[in-house]
Amino acid sequence: MVYFALKITGNLAGVDNLQPRGGVDDPDHPYLFKLQCENCGEISGKFSCVMLSEEVPLPRVYGKGNVNLVQKCKLCDRVGTVKMISGFGKPLNHTSGECGRYVGIMIFECHGLAPVEFSFGGVWKAQSRKKLLEIDLSKGEFNDFNERVHVTDLKAKFERMKTF
């Protein structure tokens, strides 16, 4: 078993606590990333989508249970799986972003695949001084000049973990 923590950072101006719309464990938030086959090194051309609410059964050769994604490598035909592990994430706050610290928002258990590139898709939320905002980060930033809210310089990385 190999675990990867998805960690994010960015500059938050006028907002705090950036996280998926329903919180870090939102069952319907799409996590979008490219995957690398750990057998041949091929990186998927398209982003794969996983959500906590969507599970599929493991292929029979791997045993019983459910995962969030089963994907076959287009180059070597090896099958890999990804399972999301909730309960360990935290929102990105203004202080962490200002210092450039990364904050873990989700853990993935991977077999035969490794996540390599994350896309900030879906709707995110953040708390401004006045109200709770729903933000589209698919372009990698958000600016609302009327509310004086800016989310910029978003970065994400996957960190390999031994245990969690």
Secondary structure, 3 states (H helix, E strand, C coil): CEEEEEEEEEEEECEEEEEECCCCCCCCCCEEEEEEECCCCCECCCCEEECCCCCEECCHHHCCCEECEEEECCCCCCEEEEEEECCCCCCECHHHHHHCCCEEEEEEEEECEEEEEEECCCEEEEEECCCEEEEECCCCCEEECCCCEEEEEEEEEEEEECCC
